Amino acid sequence: MFRDVEELPPKGDEVLPKIAAACRSDLHIIDGRTPMPPGFSLGHGYTGWAKQPGDGLTGHDKGDAMRVSCGGTPLATAPATRWTGSARVS
């Protein structure tokens, strides 16, 4: 069962992301191929943009491209930065 949750503003050095693509394992969970216990949170690996940076985050702005990785797969551990800065959206 999935439900929407309240979108809270980021604090300090956190960032609220706008997700463009999710890890395939999250999609397996959504379509029921990988069962998970109630309360499991999706989103351990994704790409997107910074929708709203927290007040304490420096060096990154709204619209900066980003990649967040769990580090658990060869692709996730490939050399890359969390903030690619290669694209901007408004």
N, CA, C and O of each residue as an XYZ file, in Angstrom:
360
protein
N       0.839     -1.167      0.000
C       0.000      0.000      0.000
C       0.892      1.241      0.000
O       1.846      1.337      0.772
N       0.572      2.163     -0.858
C       1.324      3.412     -0.935
C       0.410      4.557     -0.546
O      -0.794      4.528     -0.801
N       0.996      5.555      0.068
C       0.221      6.736      0.427
C       1.107      7.962      0.289
O       2.326      7.888      0.442
N       0.481      9.072      0.001
C       1.207     10.331     -0.062
C       1.504     10.795      1.351
O       0.721     10.562      2.272
N       2.627     11.445      1.512
C       2.996     12.017      2.806
C       3.223     13.507      2.633
O       3.454     13.994      1.526
N       3.154     14.214      3.739
C       3.349     15.657      3.710
C       4.772     15.988      3.253
O       5.738     15.386      3.720
N       4.885     16.934      2.352
C       6.192     17.382      1.870
C       6.698     18.456      2.827
O       6.135     19.548      2.894
N       7.748     18.148      3.555
C       8.316     19.087      4.517
C       9.471     19.851      3.895
O      10.194     19.300      3.065
N       9.660     21.107      4.279
C      10.802     21.860      3.748
C      12.114     21.290      4.288
O      12.153     20.788      5.412
N      13.182     21.364      3.504
C      14.473     20.847      3.971
C      15.037     21.725      5.089
O      14.781     22.928      5.142
N      15.809     21.099      5.979
C      16.454     21.819      7.080
C      17.957     21.827      6.859
O      18.514     20.890      6.287
N      18.609     22.885      7.312
C      20.069     22.934      7.301
C      20.662     22.634      5.946
O      20.396     23.335      4.970
N      21.490     21.560      5.888
C      22.154     21.204      4.636
C      21.406     20.134      3.850
O      21.982     19.502      2.965
N      20.128     19.921      4.163
C      19.305     18.973      3.407
C      18.835     19.618      2.101
O      18.956     20.829      1.913
N      18.299     18.789      1.209
C      17.726     19.293     -0.037
C      16.455     18.505     -0.344
O      16.403     17.292     -0.141
N      15.439     19.199     -0.829
C      14.228     18.558     -1.297
C      14.418     18.304     -2.790
O      14.511     19.257     -3.564
N      14.478     17.023     -3.216
C      14.741     16.742     -4.630
C      13.480     16.690     -5.473
O      12.393     16.418     -4.964
N      13.628     16.946     -6.743
C      12.602     16.658     -7.747
C      13.144     15.461     -8.509
O      14.144     15.575     -9.217
N      12.495     14.319     -8.370
C      13.004     13.061     -8.900
C      12.716     12.949    -10.395
O      11.592     13.183    -10.840
N      13.744     12.589    -11.164
C      13.594     12.376    -12.603
C      13.629     10.886    -12.949
O      12.931     10.447    -13.863
N      14.429     10.113    -12.229
C      14.544      8.675    -12.474
C      14.875      7.979    -11.159
O      15.651      8.492    -10.352
N      14.284      6.812    -10.952
C      14.499      6.065     -9.711
C      15.271      4.783     -9.996
O      15.341      4.329    -11.138
N      15.845      4.210     -8.955
C      16.560      2.941     -9.056
C      15.577      1.844     -9.464
O      14.426      1.838     -9.028
N      16.032      0.935    -10.290
C      15.164     -0.146    -10.768
C      14.622     -0.994     -9.614
O      13.501     -1.496     -9.690
N      15.407     -1.154     -8.551
C      14.909     -1.971     -7.436
C      13.691     -1.322     -6.778
O      12.810     -2.033     -6.294
N      13.620      0.008     -6.750
C      12.418      0.674     -6.234
C      11.211      0.340     -7.104
O      10.113      0.132     -6.588
N      11.407      0.288     -8.416
C      10.300     -0.037     -9.313
C       9.847     -1.477     -9.116
O       8.659     -1.768     -9.257
N      10.770     -2.388     -8.792
C      10.403     -3.778     -8.501
C       9.544     -3.835     -7.237
O       8.611     -4.635     -7.158
N       9.848     -3.005     -6.266
C       9.059     -2.964     -5.034
C       7.663     -2.426     -5.336
O       6.668     -2.969     -4.855
N       7.589     -1.368     -6.125
C       6.303     -0.759     -6.456
C       5.395     -1.743     -7.192
O       4.199     -1.819     -6.910
N       5.963     -2.494     -8.132
C       5.107     -3.415     -8.896
C       4.924     -4.776     -8.218
O       4.297     -5.669     -8.788
N       5.468     -4.940     -7.002
C       5.221     -6.138     -6.213
C       6.160     -7.297     -6.447
O       5.963     -8.359     -5.858
N       7.187     -7.140     -7.291
C       8.125     -8.248     -7.545
C       9.111     -8.450     -6.409
O       9.660     -9.541     -6.251
N       9.340     -7.418     -5.620
C      10.222     -7.522     -4.461
C       9.429     -7.104     -3.227
O       9.243     -5.909     -2.996
N       8.959     -8.064     -2.430
C       8.141     -7.711     -1.262
C       8.981     -7.019     -0.183
O      10.125     -7.393      0.072
N       8.392     -6.023      0.430
C       9.044     -5.300      1.520
C       8.031     -5.117      2.652
O       6.825     -5.107      2.403
N       8.506     -4.972      3.889
C       7.587     -4.813      5.014
C       6.886     -3.454      4.985
O       7.398     -2.505      4.392
N       5.726     -3.358      5.618
C       5.041     -2.063      5.705
C       5.956     -1.002      6.315
O       6.716     -1.281      7.242
N       5.871      0.211      5.783
C       6.675      1.311      6.299
C       8.009      1.492      5.608
O       8.716      2.460      5.888
N       8.379      0.577      4.702
C       9.644      0.694      3.983
C       9.623      1.949      3.113
O       8.644      2.199      2.411
N      10.683      2.730      3.155
C      10.776      3.956      2.361
C      11.544      3.707      1.077
O      12.637      3.140      1.091
N      10.963      4.135     -0.028
C      11.631      4.041     -1.317
C      12.535      5.260     -1.509
O      12.469      6.224     -0.745
N      13.375      5.202     -2.534
C      14.167      6.367     -2.885
C      15.621      6.301     -2.470
O      16.216      7.338     -2.180
N      16.218      5.112     -2.431
C      17.618      4.999     -2.015
C      18.593      5.358     -3.133
O      19.783      5.535     -2.875
N      18.116      5.467     -4.349
C      18.974      5.845     -5.470
C      18.145      6.529     -6.537
O      17.170      5.959     -7.026
N      18.520      7.746     -6.904
C      17.745      8.466     -7.903
C      18.566      9.589     -8.520
O      19.616      9.973     -8.005
N      18.068     10.097     -9.617
C      18.631     11.300    -10.224
C      17.514     12.325    -10.319
O      16.337     11.969    -10.372
N      17.882     13.575    -10.339
C      16.887     14.630    -10.430
C      17.533     15.994    -10.277
O      18.692     16.203    -10.634
N      16.754     16.909     -9.740
C      17.211     18.283     -9.545
C      16.874     18.745     -8.143
O      15.978     18.203     -7.497
N      17.585     19.732     -7.686
C      17.309     20.331     -6.387
C      16.072     21.203     -6.514
O      16.103     22.262     -7.141
N      14.989     20.747     -5.915
C      13.743     21.512     -5.937
C      13.823     22.656     -4.928
O      13.418     23.782     -5.215
N      14.351     22.350     -3.743
C      14.497     23.375     -2.708
C      15.669     23.014     -1.800
O      15.566     22.067     -1.020
N      16.780     23.745     -1.884
C      17.885     23.515     -0.957
C      17.565     24.097      0.422
O      16.852     25.095      0.528
N      18.092     23.471      1.470
C      17.934     23.995      2.816
C      18.748     25.269      3.003
O      19.656     25.558      2.223
N      18.418     26.021      4.035
C      19.089     27.302      4.298
C      20.583     27.152      4.574
O      21.350     28.081      4.324
N      21.005     26.000      5.084
C      22.409     25.805      5.421
C      23.233     25.148      4.328
O      24.419     24.888      4.528
N      22.633     24.873      3.177
C      23.354     24.215      2.091
C      24.065     25.266      1.254
O      23.439     26.202      0.757
N      25.353     25.112      1.101
C      26.129     26.075      0.310
C      26.729     25.392     -0.910
O      27.029     24.199     -0.884
N      26.899     26.162     -1.974
C      27.535     25.650     -3.173
C      26.596     24.976     -4.146
O      27.024     24.544     -5.216
N      25.328     24.876     -3.802
C      24.336     24.248     -4.662
C      23.070     25.087     -4.636
O      22.692     25.635     -3.600
N      22.423     25.178     -5.784
C      21.261     26.041     -5.922
C      20.049     25.265     -6.410
O      20.166     24.137     -6.889
N      18.893     25.881     -6.282
C      17.664     25.338     -6.854
C      17.904     25.101     -8.344
O      18.417     25.972     -9.046
N      17.529     23.917     -8.814
C      17.701     23.589    -10.221
C      18.969     22.840    -10.550
O      19.102     22.344    -11.668
N      19.923     22.733     -9.610
C      21.138     21.966     -9.863
C      20.800     20.493    -10.034
O      19.991     19.948     -9.282
N      21.414     19.845    -11.019
C      21.237     18.405    -11.220
C      21.938     17.654    -10.099
O      22.970     18.097     -9.594
N      21.372     16.510     -9.711
C      21.962     15.721     -8.628
C      21.726     14.241     -8.857
O      20.807     13.835     -9.569
N      22.591     13.442     -8.226
C      22.430     11.988     -8.232
C      22.691     11.512     -6.817
O      23.721     11.840     -6.229
N      21.780     10.754     -6.277
C      21.944     10.173     -4.947
C      21.998      8.668     -5.129
O      21.176      8.087     -5.838
N      22.969      8.043     -4.486
C      23.205      6.627     -4.695
C      23.304      5.895     -3.371
O      23.819      6.425     -2.386
N      22.798      4.658     -3.365
C      22.897      3.821     -2.170
C      24.293      3.244     -2.016
O      24.691      2.883     -0.908
N      25.048      3.150     -3.110
C      26.386      2.580     -3.043
C      26.406      1.062     -3.032
O      27.464      0.465     -2.833
N      25.257      0.421     -3.241
C      25.181     -1.025     -3.135
C      25.336     -1.805     -4.423
O      25.257     -3.034     -4.403
N      25.553     -1.135     -5.542
C      25.693     -1.832     -6.816
C      26.910     -1.280     -7.559
O      27.384     -0.191     -7.232
N      27.425     -2.013     -8.555
C      28.570     -1.483     -9.322
C      28.272     -0.123     -9.958
O      29.138      0.751     -9.990
N      27.049      0.054    -10.464
C      26.710      1.347    -11.052
C      26.683      2.432     -9.978
O      27.140      3.552    -10.208
N      26.159      2.104     -8.830
C      26.068      3.086     -7.754
C      27.443      3.499     -7.236
O      27.603      4.618     -6.749
N      28.431      2.621     -7.332
C      29.760      2.947     -6.817
C      30.702      3.467     -7.901
O      31.875      3.731     -7.634
N      30.187      3.614     -9.129
C      31.015      4.164    -10.209
C      31.376      5.611     -9.885
O      30.594      6.309     -9.239
N      32.556      6.073    -10.325
C      32.950      7.440    -10.028
C      31.930      8.443    -10.568
O      31.621      8.454    -11.760
N      31.427      9.263     -9.690
C      30.465     10.310    -10.062
C      30.305     11.221     -8.848
O      30.726     10.878     -7.743
N      29.713     12.344     -9.057
C      29.446     13.236     -7.941
C      27.964     13.225     -7.635
O      27.140     12.927     -8.500
N      27.636     13.546     -6.415
C      26.226     13.638     -6.046
C      25.580     14.815     -6.756
O      24.408     14.749     -7.125
N      26.318     15.871     -6.947
C      25.791     17.064     -7.615
C      26.542     17.197     -8.924
O      27.727     17.529     -8.937
N      25.856     16.937    -10.019
C      26.548     16.968    -11.295
C      26.681     18.380    -11.847
O      27.658     18.700    -12.524
N      25.694     19.222    -11.556
C      25.757     20.598    -12.034
C      25.726     20.713    -13.539
O      26.002     21.785    -14.077
N      25.396     19.634    -14.237
C      25.468     19.649    -15.697
C      24.170     20.124    -16.353
O      24.127     20.334    -17.565
N      23.129     20.291    -15.565
C      21.859     20.734    -16.136
C      21.135     21.577    -15.099
O      21.349     21.425    -13.897
N      20.282     22.461    -15.577
C      19.494     23.283    -14.668
C      18.066     23.332    -15.159
O      17.805     23.392    -16.360
N      17.147     23.305    -14.212
C      15.731     23.484    -14.537
C      15.180     24.557    -13.624
O      15.728     24.798    -12.549
N      14.115     25.199    -14.033
C      13.534     26.230    -13.170
C      12.200     25.777    -12.617
O      11.559     26.514    -11.868
